[in-house]
Amino acid sequence: MSNILLVLFVVALAGGLFLLSYRLRQQTGLPGGRVGYSDTVAAGESLLAPRYGLVGKPDYIVWDNDRPIPVEVKPQRTAPQPYLSDVLQLAAYGLLVEEKYGQAPPYGLLRYANANFHIDFTPQLRGYLLHIMAQMRASLQARDVPRSHEHPARCAACGFRDICGQSLAE
């Protein structure tokens, strides 16, 4: 009788742990694959894409049906739609993942505090990312780069505000 109770207890415990694991996975918004890379606990290795001049560390790479999926987590961010800068960061991680594993991920995941966003890596997104990267490289070579916004709060938080001739901060 005690052996049967022990077996029932172990089965119930295993079922409870499985259910808890399933619910936690649903809350994170991650696909059901295994996590193959993480930069959230210990410092993960940097991914390199020399032909694009990129180095970076996605928060996670999850394997979904033998496809690497980059995941970027923004725990303090809340928004009804993903910010373009976050989408481009995720797309850059897509390029890094493609270089590392030899296969382009079909999509990436952005996790905000209030929502998960599935971002398809389309040829249009890739082209736009490469265009923005070219503009950034050109700006690095320029002697004078105009301010890209009209937000005094951004200037107030900028590390260059004391030497910038275009600062909006008082």
C-alpha positions as CSV (number, residue, x, y, z in Angstrom):
1,M,0.0,0.0,0.0
2,S,2.8,2.5,0.9
3,N,4.6,1.7,-2.4
4,I,1.4,2.6,-4.4
5,L,1.1,5.9,-2.4
6,L,4.7,6.7,-3.1
7,V,4.2,6.0,-6.9
8,L,1.1,8.2,-6.9
9,F,2.9,11.0,-5.1
10,V,5.8,10.9,-7.6
11,V,3.4,10.9,-10.6
12,A,1.4,13.8,-9.1
13,L,4.6,15.7,-8.4
14,A,5.9,15.2,-11.9
15,G,2.6,16.3,-13.4
16,G,2.6,19.4,-11.2
17,L,6.1,20.3,-12.2
18,F,5.2,19.8,-15.9
19,L,2.2,22.0,-15.6
20,L,4.2,24.7,-13.8
21,S,6.9,24.5,-16.5
22,Y,4.2,24.8,-19.2
23,R,2.6,27.9,-17.6
24,L,5.9,29.6,-17.1
25,R,6.8,29.0,-20.7
26,Q,3.5,30.5,-21.8
27,Q,4.0,33.6,-19.7
28,T,7.5,34.2,-21.2
29,G,6.2,34.0,-24.7
30,L,9.1,31.8,-25.8
31,P,8.5,29.0,-28.2
32,G,8.6,25.4,-27.0
33,G,12.1,24.6,-28.2
34,R,15.2,24.4,-26.1
35,V,17.2,27.5,-25.1
36,G,20.6,27.1,-26.8
37,Y,22.1,30.4,-25.7
38,S,21.5,32.8,-22.9
39,D,23.1,36.1,-22.0
40,T,20.9,36.8,-19.0
41,V,22.7,34.9,-16.2
42,A,26.3,34.7,-17.1
43,A,28.0,36.7,-19.8
44,G,27.3,34.8,-23.0
45,E,29.7,34.8,-25.9
46,S,29.6,37.6,-28.4
47,L,28.3,36.6,-31.8
48,L,30.2,37.9,-34.7
49,A,29.3,38.8,-38.3
50,P,32.4,40.2,-39.8
51,R,31.0,40.8,-43.3
52,Y,28.4,43.1,-41.7
53,G,30.8,44.6,-39.1
54,L,28.5,43.4,-36.3
55,V,29.1,42.0,-32.8
56,G,26.3,41.4,-30.4
57,K,24.7,39.3,-27.7
58,P,21.0,38.5,-27.9
59,D,19.4,37.7,-24.6
60,Y,18.4,34.2,-25.8
61,I,18.6,31.9,-28.8
62,V,15.8,29.4,-28.7
63,W,15.8,26.4,-31.0
64,D,12.3,26.0,-32.5
65,N,12.0,22.9,-34.9
66,D,15.8,23.0,-35.5
67,R,15.7,26.7,-36.3
68,P,17.6,29.3,-34.2
69,I,15.3,32.1,-33.0
70,P,16.8,35.2,-31.4
71,V,15.0,36.6,-28.4
72,E,15.4,40.1,-26.9
73,V,13.9,40.9,-23.6
74,K,13.1,44.5,-22.6
75,P,11.6,44.0,-19.1
76,Q,11.0,47.7,-18.3
77,R,9.5,48.6,-21.6
78,T,5.7,48.8,-22.1
79,A,4.2,49.7,-25.5
80,P,1.3,48.7,-27.7
81,Q,3.7,48.2,-30.6
82,P,7.4,47.4,-30.7
83,Y,9.8,50.4,-31.1
84,L,11.6,50.5,-34.4
85,S,15.0,50.6,-32.7
86,D,14.1,47.3,-30.9
87,V,13.0,45.7,-34.1
88,L,16.2,46.7,-35.8
89,Q,18.3,45.4,-32.9
90,L,16.4,42.1,-33.1
91,A,17.0,42.1,-36.9
92,A,20.7,42.6,-36.3
93,Y,20.7,39.6,-34.0
94,G,19.1,37.7,-36.8
95,L,22.1,38.5,-39.0
96,L,24.4,37.4,-36.2
97,V,22.5,34.2,-35.7
98,E,22.6,33.5,-39.4
99,E,26.4,33.9,-39.4
100,K,26.9,31.7,-36.4
101,Y,24.6,28.8,-37.4
102,G,24.6,29.1,-41.2
103,Q,20.8,29.5,-41.4
104,A,18.7,32.6,-41.3
105,P,16.1,32.6,-38.6
106,P,12.6,33.1,-40.0
107,Y,11.6,35.4,-37.1
108,G,12.7,36.8,-33.8
109,L,10.9,37.6,-30.5
110,L,10.7,40.8,-28.6
111,R,9.5,40.5,-25.0
112,Y,8.3,43.7,-23.3
113,A,6.9,43.8,-19.8
114,N,3.3,43.8,-21.1
115,A,3.5,42.0,-24.4
116,N,5.4,39.6,-26.8
117,F,6.0,40.6,-30.4
118,H,6.7,38.1,-33.2
119,I,8.9,39.9,-35.7
120,D,9.2,38.2,-39.1
121,F,12.6,38.6,-40.7
122,T,11.4,39.7,-44.2
123,P,13.7,40.7,-47.1
124,Q,12.3,44.2,-46.6
125,L,13.4,44.3,-42.9
126,R,16.8,43.0,-43.8
127,G,17.2,45.6,-46.6
128,Y,16.1,48.4,-44.2
129,L,18.5,47.2,-41.5
130,L,21.4,47.2,-44.0
131,H,20.4,50.7,-45.2
132,I,20.4,52.0,-41.6
133,M,23.8,50.3,-40.9
134,A,25.2,52.0,-44.0
135,Q,23.9,55.4,-42.8
136,M,25.4,54.8,-39.3
137,R,28.8,54.0,-40.8
138,A,28.6,57.2,-42.9
139,S,27.8,59.2,-39.8
140,L,30.8,57.8,-38.1
141,Q,33.0,59.2,-40.9
142,A,31.3,62.6,-41.0
143,R,32.8,65.6,-39.2
144,D,29.5,67.0,-38.2
145,V,26.4,64.9,-37.5
146,P,23.1,66.7,-37.0
147,R,21.0,65.8,-34.0
148,S,18.4,63.2,-34.9
149,H,15.5,64.3,-32.6
150,E,13.7,67.2,-31.0
151,H,13.5,65.8,-27.4
152,P,15.1,67.8,-24.6
153,A,14.9,64.9,-22.2
154,R,17.1,62.8,-24.5
155,C,19.7,65.5,-24.6
156,A,19.5,65.9,-20.8
157,A,20.4,62.2,-20.4
158,C,23.1,62.2,-23.1
159,G,26.7,61.8,-22.1
160,F,27.8,64.3,-24.8
161,R,25.5,67.1,-23.8
162,D,28.3,69.3,-22.4
163,I,30.3,69.3,-25.6
164,C,27.4,69.1,-28.1
165,G,26.6,72.4,-29.9
166,Q,23.1,71.2,-30.7
167,S,21.9,70.1,-27.2
168,L,18.3,71.0,-26.3
169,A,19.0,70.4,-22.6
170,E,19.2,73.5,-20.3
